[in-house]
Amino acid sequence: MAITHFVKAAVSEYQDKEGATKKRYQSIGVIMETKHGLMLKLEILPLYAIKEGGLLAYLNPPEDKAIPTQQVSKEFIDDVPF
């Protein structure tokens, strides 16, 4: 299974050196290509970042240096009900 995208969410804000407000992003999961189609693996769910009943997340394509070494177990994939 190849990772196609990293899922990142804005979880907080901070002030930079010039005093401008910036957002801090955290990786919350990955999108993988499987033989049955795309699969979302959420690794964390930052409840403190939920605003107005939802959490917006960005899909970022992986960079060569950012490809994780963690593999998803075959038992996890076999439990998918389709």
N, C-alpha and C positions, 0 to 999 in steps of 0.2 A: 504494500500500500504506500503510495506516494503522497506526501504532504503537498497540497496545492496552495494553501493559504494559511497564514496565522491570523487568529481572531484577537483583536486588541480593543480595549475599551478605555475611555477617559474615566479615571477613577477619582481624581482630585485636581485641585488647582494650586498654583504657587506663584510667588512674585519673583521675577528674575532680577538681575543686578540693576537694571534700569527702572524697575518698578512696574513693568508690564505684567499683566496676568497671563499665565501660560497653563496649559493642561498637562497633567501627568498621565501617561498611558501605561497599561499593564496588559501583558499577554494573558488571555483567559482560556485559550484553546487553539485547536487546529481544524482545518478542513482536509479530509483525506479522500483520495480517489480509490474506490473499491470496485470489485467486479459487479456490484449491484448499484453503483452510482456514487454520488458524493455522500460523505458521512461527516457529521460534526462531532468532535470530541471536546466537551467542556471540561477543563481541568480545574477551574475555580469559578465561582459565581460571586462577584463582589456586590453583596447586597447593599452595602453602604453607598454604592454609586448609582443605585436605581433612583431615577427621578421621574415623576409623573407616571408611575406605574410601569415603567419599562427601562431597558438598558440598551443604548445604542452601541454597536460594535462595528469596527472597521475590519475589512478583509485585506490583508497585506500579503502579496506574493513573497515567498521565501527568498532570502538572499543566500548566496553560497556559504557565507560564514555563519549563518544563523540556523542551519538545518540541525534539528535536535538529534541526539543519538538514541533517544528512548523509542522503543518499538512497542506497538500494540500487540498484546498476546492474541494467539489464534483463538483461545477460549472466549475472549471478549467479542470477537467478530462472529463466532459461531452462535452466540446468543441473540444476534440481531434477528427479529422475527420476519424477515422477508428474503 
